Amino acid sequence: MEVKVDKRYPLEVDAARAWQLLRDVKTVAGFMPGAAITEQIDDTHYKGNVKVKVGPANAAFAGDIEVLALDEAAMKLQLLGKGADRGGSSASMDLTATIEPGDSPSTSVLAGQAVVAVSGKFAQFGSRLMVPVSDMLLGQFVDNFRAAAAAPSATYASADDVASQMAMPTSVPPVAQAREINALAMMWSLVKGWFAGLLGKRT
């Protein structure tokens, strides 16, 4: 089963600052609930895992992340992630994220397009559930991204250093984030939202 996601999120930081954070793949991966990079193979290949919890059951996806493109001029990052668990389920995501200038010099926009493909037990939920769950996860990711980008303690390399040395952020403050994806909690939130919408229509 395949799901496509296309989202735009306003950021309260300038485009250069947001891009310096986005291009740090190892840090950005940690903003997704339950995800972590465990090993860097080379400049474009990483190994990582994602933890998922559904009630009392736990699952861990182990996989690979490949940086397909890192365009400094366009401030665009493209990643391909693939993973599988011991139960036979697998998932992949082709993600393109771009930082765009905002309405003012102090704002920007994080634009993301993703194609998510799942197989095995997770595919049985269907796109009607996978799409809102994906939206919820991206929302948590963006909240963590915003917190790190706006934190005054973050120290980034200057624009000259980026141009000449492809410098990475030197310090990114920690942000509060979930250690695992709690699918049961997300499904309950969706159910509550459905009932709220139903009651709203009746009134």
Number of C-alpha atoms within 10 A of each C-alpha: 15 16 16 16 15 13 13 14 15 17 24 17 21 20 21 20 22 26 24 23 22 23 22 16 19 16 20 20 17 20 25 24 22 20 22 21 20 14 13 14 12 8 9 14 16 19 18 20 21 21 18 20 16 14 10 6 8 13 17 18 20 20 20 20 24 19 16 15 13 16 12 14 7 11 18 20 22 19 19 18 19 21 20 21 17 10 11 9 16 20 20 19 19 18 20 19 22 21 26 22 18 17 10 10 12 14 18 23 20 23 16 19 16 19 15 20 16 21 15 14 11 13 17 12 10 13 15 9 13 21 16 15 17 18 14 15 17 19 15 17 18 19 19 20 22 21 17 22 24 16 14 9 11 16 14 18 16 14 14 10 12 15 11 8 10 13 17 16 20 12 13 17 14 14 15 11 15 14 15 18 20 17 16 15 13 17 16 11 13 16 12 12 12 12 11 11 11 11 10 9 8 6 5
